[in-house]
């Protein structure tokens, strides 16, 4: 992994409490937990984009297949 950069963020106090609780439970730093949460969110977004893309492709493929089927039926008549 590359170098680290320190940033300042403002988040809801209840989230800070949750991060602190998890940090203590898992013996990990706040930074580590937040990095992992962002990575997980980014992975979820990528997966969603892939699913959306595949669904759009499936719709286009179905429409193209139906059009080709109609053309094939017409040519047999």
C-alpha distances in whole Angstrom, upper triangle without the diagonal:
4,7,9,12,15,17,21,22,25,26,29,30,30,26,25,28,26,23,24,26,23,21,24,25,21,21,17,17,18,14,13,16,16,12,13,16,15,13,16,18,16,17,20,21,20,22,25,25,25,28,30,29,31,34,34,35,37,39,39,40,43,44,44,46,48,50,50,52,54,55,55,58,59,60,61,64
4,7,10,13,15,19,21,24,25,28,30,30,27,26,28,27,24,25,28,25,23,26,27,24,23,19,18,18,15,14,17,16,13,15,18,16,14,18,19,17,19,22,22,21,24,26,26,27,30,31,31,32,35,36,36,38,40,41,41,44,46,46,47,50,51,51,53,55,56,57,59,61,61,63,65
4,7,10,13,17,19,23,24,27,28,29,26,24,27,27,23,24,27,24,22,25,26,23,22,19,17,17,14,14,17,16,13,16,18,17,16,20,21,19,21,24,24,24,27,29,28,29,32,33,33,35,38,38,39,41,43,43,44,47,48,49,50,53,54,54,56,58,59,60,62,64,64,66,69
4,7,10,13,15,19,20,24,25,26,23,21,24,23,20,21,24,22,19,22,24,21,20,16,14,14,10,11,14,13,11,14,16,15,15,18,19,18,20,23,23,23,26,28,28,29,32,33,33,35,37,38,39,41,43,44,45,47,49,49,51,53,54,55,57,59,59,60,63,64,65,67,69
4,6,10,13,16,18,22,23,25,22,20,23,23,19,21,24,22,20,23,25,23,22,18,15,14,11,13,15,13,12,15,17,15,16,19,20,19,21,24,23,24,27,28,28,30,33,33,34,36,38,38,39,42,43,44,45,48,49,49,51,54,54,55,57,59,60,61,63,65,65,67,70
4,7,10,14,16,19,20,22,19,17,20,21,17,18,22,21,18,21,24,22,20,17,14,12,9,12,15,13,12,16,17,15,17,20,20,20,23,25,24,26,28,29,30,32,34,34,35,38,39,40,41,44,45,46,47,49,51,51,53,55,56,57,59,61,62,63,65,67,68,70,72
4,7,10,13,16,18,20,17,15,19,20,16,18,21,20,18,22,24,23,22,18,15,13,10,13,15,12,12,16,16,14,17,19,19,19,22,23,23,24,27,28,28,31,33,33,34,36,38,38,40,42,43,44,46,48,49,50,52,54,55,56,58,59,60,62,64,65,66,68,70
4,7,10,13,15,17,15,13,17,18,15,16,20,20,18,21,24,23,22,19,15,13,11,15,15,12,14,17,16,15,18,21,19,20,23,24,24,26,29,29,29,32,34,34,35,38,39,39,41,43,44,45,47,49,50,51,53,55,56,57,59,60,61,63,65,66,67,69,71
4,6,10,12,14,12,11,15,16,14,15,18,18,17,20,23,22,22,19,16,12,11,15,14,11,13,16,15,13,17,19,17,18,22,22,22,24,26,26,27,30,31,31,33,36,36,37,39,41,42,43,45,47,47,49,51,52,53,55,57,58,59,61,63,64,65,67,69
4,7,9,12,10,10,13,14,13,15,18,18,18,21,23,23,23,20,17,14,14,17,16,13,15,18,16,15,19,20,18,20,23,23,23,26,28,27,28,31,32,32,34,37,37,38,40,42,42,44,46,47,48,50,52,53,54,56,57,59,60,62,63,65,66,68,70
4,6,8,7,7,10,11,11,13,15,16,16,19,21,21,21,19,16,13,13,16,14,12,15,16,14,14,18,18,17,19,22,21,21,24,26,25,27,30,30,30,33,35,35,36,39,40,41,42,44,46,46,48,50,51,53,54,56,57,59,60,62,63,65,66,68
4,5,5,7,9,10,11,13,15,16,16,19,20,21,22,20,18,14,16,18,16,14,17,18,16,16,20,20,18,21,23,22,23,26,27,26,28,31,31,31,34,36,36,37,40,41,41,43,45,46,47,49,51,52,53,55,57,58,60,61,62,64,66,67,69
4,5,5,6,9,10,11,12,14,15,17,18,20,20,19,17,14,16,18,16,15,18,19,17,18,22,22,20,23,26,25,26,29,30,29,31,34,34,34,37,39,39,40,43,44,44,47,49,49,50,53,54,55,57,59,60,61,63,64,65,67,69,70,72
4,5,5,6,9,10,11,12,14,15,17,18,19,18,17,14,17,18,15,14,18,19,16,18,21,20,19,23,25,23,24,28,28,28,30,33,33,33,36,38,37,39,42,42,43,45,47,48,49,51,52,53,55,57,58,59,61,63,64,65,67,69,70
4,5,5,6,8,10,10,12,14,15,16,17,16,14,11,13,15,12,11,14,15,12,14,17,17,16,19,21,20,21,24,25,25,27,30,30,30,33,35,35,36,39,40,40,43,44,45,46,49,50,51,53,54,55,57,59,60,61,63,65,66,68
4,5,5,6,9,10,10,12,14,15,16,14,12,9,12,14,11,10,14,15,13,15,18,18,18,21,23,22,23,26,28,27,30,32,32,33,36,37,38,39,41,43,43,45,47,48,50,51,53,54,56,57,58,60,62,63,64,66,68,69,71
4,5,5,6,9,10,11,12,14,15,14,13,11,14,15,13,13,17,17,15,18,21,20,20,23,25,24,26,29,29,29,32,34,34,35,38,39,39,41,43,44,45,47,49,50,51,53,54,55,57,59,60,62,64,65,66,68,69,71,72
4,5,5,6,8,10,11,12,14,13,13,10,13,14,11,11,15,14,13,15,18,17,17,20,22,21,23,26,26,26,29,31,31,32,35,36,36,38,40,41,42,44,46,47,48,50,51,52,54,56,57,59,61,61,63,65,66,67,69
4,5,5,6,9,10,10,11,10,9,6,9,10,7,8,12,12,10,13,16,15,16,19,20,20,22,24,25,26,28,30,30,32,34,35,36,38,40,41,42,44,45,46,48,50,51,52,54,56,57,58,60,61,63,65,66,67,69
4,5,5,6,9,10,10,9,8,7,11,12,9,11,14,14,14,17,19,19,19,22,24,24,26,28,29,29,32,34,34,35,38,39,40,41,43,44,46,48,49,50,52,54,55,56,58,59,60,62,64,65,66,68,70,71,73
4,5,5,6,9,10,10,11,10,13,13,11,13,16,15,15,18,20,19,20,23,24,24,26,29,29,30,32,34,34,35,38,39,39,42,44,44,46,48,49,50,52,54,54,56,58,59,60,62,64,65,66,68,69,70,72
4,5,5,6,8,8,9,8,12,11,8,11,13,12,12,15,17,16,17,20,21,21,23,26,26,27,29,31,31,33,35,36,37,39,41,41,43,45,46,47,49,51,51,53,55,56,57,59,61,62,63,65,67,68,70
4,6,5,6,5,6,6,9,9,7,10,12,12,12,15,17,17,18,21,22,22,25,26,27,28,31,32,33,34,36,38,39,41,42,43,45,47,48,49,51,52,53,55,57,58,59,61,63,63,65,67,68,69,72
4,6,5,7,8,9,13,12,11,14,16,15,16,19,20,20,22,25,25,26,28,30,30,32,34,35,36,38,40,41,42,44,45,46,48,50,51,52,54,56,56,58,60,61,62,64,66,66,68,70,71,72,74
4,6,8,10,11,15,13,11,15,17,15,16,19,20,19,21,24,24,24,27,29,29,30,33,34,34,36,39,39,40,42,44,44,46,48,49,50,52,54,54,56,58,59,60,62,64,64,66,68,69,70,72
4,5,9,10,13,10,9,13,14,13,14,17,17,17,19,22,22,22,25,27,27,28,31,32,32,34,36,37,38,41,42,42,44,46,47,48,50,52,52,54,56,57,58,60,62,62,64,66,67,68,71
4,7,10,12,10,10,14,15,14,16,19,19,19,22,24,24,25,27,29,29,31,33,34,35,37,39,40,41,43,44,45,47,49,50,51,53,55,55,57,59,60,61,63,65,65,67,69,70,71,73
4,7,8,6,7,10,11,11,13,15,16,16,19,20,21,22,25,26,27,28,31,31,33,35,36,37,39,41,42,43,45,47,47,49,51,52,53,55,57,58,59,61,62,63,65,67,68,69,71
4,5,5,6,9,10,11,12,14,15,17,18,20,21,23,25,26,27,29,30,32,33,35,36,38,39,41,42,43,45,47,48,49,51,53,54,55,57,58,59,62,63,64,66,68,69,70,72
4,5,5,6,9,10,11,12,14,15,16,18,20,21,22,24,26,27,29,30,32,33,35,36,37,39,41,42,43,45,46,48,50,51,52,54,55,57,58,60,61,62,64,66,67,68,71
4,6,5,6,9,10,11,12,14,15,16,18,20,21,22,24,26,27,29,30,31,33,35,36,37,39,40,42,43,45,46,48,49,51,52,54,55,56,58,60,61,63,64,65,67,69
4,5,5,6,9,10,11,12,14,15,16,18,20,21,22,24,26,27,29,30,31,33,35,36,37,39,41,42,43,45,47,48,49,51,53,53,55,57,58,59,61,63,64,65,67
4,5,5,6,9,10,10,12,14,15,16,18,20,21,22,24,26,27,28,30,31,33,35,36,37,39,41,42,43,45,46,47,49,51,52,53,55,57,58,59,61,62,64,66
4,5,5,6,9,10,10,12,14,15,16,18,20,21,22,24,26,27,28,30,31,33,34,36,37,39,40,42,43,45,46,48,49,51,52,54,55,56,58,60,61,63,65
4,5,5,6,9,10,11,12,14,15,17,18,20,21,23,24,26,27,29,30,32,33,35,36,38,39,40,42,43,45,47,48,49,51,53,54,55,57,58,59,61,63
4,5,5,6,9,10,10,12,14,15,16,18,20,21,22,24,26,27,28,30,31,33,35,36,37,39,41,42,43,45,47,47,49,51,52,53,55,57,58,59,61
4,5,5,6,9,10,10,12,14,15,16,18,20,21,22,24,26,27,29,30,31,33,35,36,37,39,40,42,43,45,46,47,49,51,52,53,55,57,58,60
4,5,5,6,9,10,10,12,14,15,16,18,20,21,22,24,26,27,28,30,32,33,34,36,38,39,40,42,43,45,46,48,49,50,52,54,55,57,59
4,5,5,6,9,10,11,12,14,15,17,18,20,21,23,24,26,27,28,30,32,33,34,36,37,38,41,42,43,44,47,48,49,51,52,53,55,57
4,5,5,6,9,10,11,12,14,15,16,18,20,21,22,24,26,27,29,30,31,33,35,36,37,39,41,42,43,45,46,47,49,51,52,53,55
4,5,5,6,9,10,10,12,14,15,16,18,20,21,22,24,26,27,29,30,31,33,35,36,37,39,40,42,44,45,46,48,50,51,52,54
4,5,5,6,9,10,11,12,14,15,16,18,20,21,23,24,26,27,28,30,32,33,34,36,38,39,40,42,43,44,46,48,49,51,53
4,5,5,6,9,10,11,12,14,15,16,18,20,21,22,24,26,27,28,30,31,32,34,36,37,38,41,42,43,44,46,47,49,51
4,5,5,6,9,10,11,12,14,15,16,18,20,21,23,24,25,27,29,30,31,33,35,36,37,39,40,41,43,45,46,48,50
4,5,5,6,9,10,10,12,14,15,16,18,20,21,23,24,26,27,29,30,32,33,34,36,38,39,40,42,44,45,46,48
4,5,5,6,9,10,10,12,14,15,16,18,20,21,22,24,26,27,28,30,32,33,34,36,37,38,40,42,43,45,47
4,5,5,6,9,10,10,12,14,15,16,18,20,21,22,24,25,26,28,30,31,32,34,36,37,38,40,41,43,45
4,5,5,6,8,10,11,12,14,15,17,18,20,21,23,24,25,27,29,30,31,33,35,36,37,39,40,42,44
4,6,5,6,9,10,11,12,14,15,17,18,20,21,22,24,26,27,28,30,32,33,34,36,38,39,40,42
4,5,5,6,9,10,10,12,14,15,16,18,20,21,22,24,26,26,28,30,31,32,34,36,37,38,41
4,5,5,6,9,10,10,12,14,15,16,18,20,21,22,24,25,26,28,30,31,32,34,36,37,39
4,6,5,6,9,10,11,12,14,15,17,18,20,21,23,24,26,27,29,30,32,33,35,36,38
4,5,5,6,9,10,11,12,14,15,16,18,20,21,22,24,26,27,28,30,32,33,35,37
4,5,5,6,9,10,10,12,14,15,16,18,20,21,22,24,25,26,28,30,31,32,35
4,5,5,6,9,10,10,12,14,15,16,18,20,21,23,24,25,27,29,30,31,33
4,5,5,6,9,10,11,12,14,15,17,18,20,21,23,24,26,27,29,30,32
4,5,5,6,8,10,10,12,14,15,16,18,20,21,22,24,26,27,28,30
4,5,5,6,9,10,10,12,14,15,16,18,20,21,22,24,25,27,29
4,5,5,6,9,10,11,12,14,15,17,18,20,21,23,24,26,28
4,5,5,6,9,10,11,12,14,15,16,18,20,21,23,24,26
4,5,5,6,9,10,10,12,14,15,16,18,20,21,22,25
4,5,5,6,9,10,10,12,14,15,16,18,20,21,23
4,5,5,6,9,10,11,12,14,15,17,18,20,22
4,5,5,6,9,10,11,12,14,15,16,18,20
4,5,5,6,9,10,10,12,14,15,16,19
4,5,5,6,9,10,10,12,14,15,17
4,5,5,6,9,10,11,12,14,16
4,5,5,6,9,10,10,12,15
4,5,5,6,9,10,11,13
4,5,5,6,9,10,11
4,5,5,6,9,10
4,5,5,6,9
4,5,5,7
4,5,5
4,6
4
